[in-house]
């Protein structure tokens, strides 16, 4: 019986050692996996921060674009020749081919010099 008891105890000890080795292997694997996860989490955090700064920059650029887009000669120092021509929104306001000013047979009105002599004042 002593031989069987020693064999059984050695077998139990071998099984326990094998389970312990498996547990140690699993712990090492879990530690490595945890390290990889923490590294990936840091990378994700950096990328999220980069995305947020890029989004802020995009918003600034959009605002600047809108300001530049709305510039014309009336609200900035841009010359009038650089203003973009826009069609009137109302069709009635568009030109219909008629020339402005008096027609050819219109006699016109001219102020005579007698009414306003040079250097004189207008009399009402």
C-alpha positions as CSV (number, residue, x, y, z in Angstrom):
1,X,0.0,0.0,0.0
2,X,2.8,2.4,0.6
3,X,3.9,2.2,-3.0
4,X,0.4,2.8,-4.3
5,X,0.0,5.8,-1.9
6,X,3.3,7.3,-3.0
7,X,2.3,6.8,-6.7
8,X,-1.0,8.4,-6.0
9,X,0.5,11.3,-4.2
10,X,3.1,11.8,-7.0
11,X,0.3,11.7,-9.6
12,X,-1.7,14.2,-7.6
13,X,1.4,16.4,-7.2
14,X,2.1,16.2,-11.0
15,X,-1.5,17.1,-11.8
16,X,-1.3,20.0,-9.3
17,X,2.0,21.2,-10.8
18,X,0.5,21.0,-14.3
19,X,-2.5,23.0,-13.3
20,X,-0.2,25.5,-11.6
21,X,1.9,25.8,-14.8
22,X,-1.3,26.4,-16.8
23,X,-2.5,29.0,-14.3
24,X,0.9,30.8,-14.5
25,X,0.7,30.7,-18.3
26,X,-2.8,32.1,-18.3
27,X,-1.7,34.8,-15.9
28,X,1.2,35.8,-18.1
29,X,-1.1,35.8,-21.2
30,X,-3.6,38.0,-19.4
31,X,-0.9,40.4,-18.3
32,X,0.4,40.7,-21.9
33,X,-3.2,41.2,-23.2
34,X,-3.8,43.9,-20.5
35,X,-0.6,45.7,-21.6
36,X,-1.7,45.6,-25.2
37,X,-5.1,46.9,-24.3
38,X,-3.7,49.7,-22.3
39,X,-1.4,50.6,-25.2
40,X,-4.3,50.5,-27.6
41,X,-6.4,52.7,-25.3
42,X,-3.6,55.3,-25.1
43,X,-3.5,55.3,-28.9
44,X,-7.3,55.7,-29.1
45,X,-7.1,58.6,-26.7
46,X,-4.4,60.3,-28.7
47,X,-6.4,59.8,-31.9
48,X,-9.6,61.2,-30.3
49,X,-7.7,64.3,-29.1
50,X,-6.3,64.7,-32.6
51,X,-9.7,64.4,-34.1
52,X,-11.2,67.0,-31.8
53,X,-8.4,69.5,-32.6
54,X,-8.9,68.9,-36.3
55,X,-12.6,69.4,-35.9
56,X,-12.0,72.7,-34.2
57,X,-9.6,73.7,-37.0
58,X,-12.2,72.8,-39.6
59,X,-14.8,74.9,-37.9
60,X,-12.4,77.9,-37.8
61,X,-11.6,77.4,-41.5
62,X,-15.3,77.2,-42.3
63,X,-16.0,80.5,-40.5
64,X,-13.1,82.2,-42.3
65,X,-14.3,80.8,-45.7
66,X,-17.8,82.2,-45.0
67,X,-16.3,85.6,-44.0
68,X,-14.2,85.7,-47.2
69,X,-17.1,84.5,-49.3
70,X,-19.3,87.3,-48.1
71,X,-16.8,90.1,-48.8
72,X,-17.5,92.6,-51.5
73,X,-16.5,96.2,-52.3
74,X,-19.2,97.6,-49.9
75,X,-18.0,95.9,-46.7
76,X,-14.2,95.6,-47.3
77,X,-11.3,97.2,-49.1
78,X,-11.8,94.9,-52.1
79,X,-12.1,96.8,-55.4
80,X,-15.5,96.8,-57.1
81,X,-14.1,95.0,-60.1
82,X,-13.7,91.8,-58.0
83,X,-17.3,91.8,-57.0
84,X,-19.1,88.8,-58.5
85,X,-22.1,89.6,-60.6
86,X,-25.4,88.3,-59.3
87,X,-28.6,88.2,-61.2
88,X,-31.5,90.0,-59.6
89,X,-33.7,87.6,-57.8
90,X,-36.9,89.1,-59.1
91,X,-37.5,88.8,-62.9
92,X,-39.2,92.2,-63.0
93,X,-35.9,93.8,-61.9
94,X,-33.9,92.4,-64.7
95,X,-33.3,94.5,-67.8
96,X,-35.6,93.8,-70.7
97,X,-33.4,95.2,-73.4
98,X,-34.6,98.8,-73.1
99,X,-31.9,101.5,-73.1
100,X,-31.8,104.0,-70.3
101,X,-32.1,107.7,-70.7
102,X,-34.1,109.9,-73.1
103,X,-35.3,108.5,-76.5
104,X,-34.0,109.9,-79.8
105,X,-36.9,112.2,-80.4
106,X,-37.0,113.6,-76.9
107,X,-36.0,117.3,-76.9
108,X,-34.5,117.2,-73.4
109,X,-34.3,120.0,-70.8
110,X,-31.4,122.3,-70.3
111,X,-31.0,124.9,-67.7
112,X,-30.2,128.3,-69.3
113,X,-27.3,130.3,-68.2
114,X,-29.5,133.3,-67.7
115,X,-31.1,131.6,-64.7
116,X,-27.8,130.7,-63.2
117,X,-25.0,133.2,-64.2
118,X,-21.5,132.2,-63.4
119,X,-20.5,133.3,-60.0
120,X,-24.1,134.4,-59.2
121,X,-26.6,132.9,-56.8
122,X,-29.8,131.3,-57.7
123,X,-32.8,133.4,-57.1
124,X,-35.9,131.7,-56.0
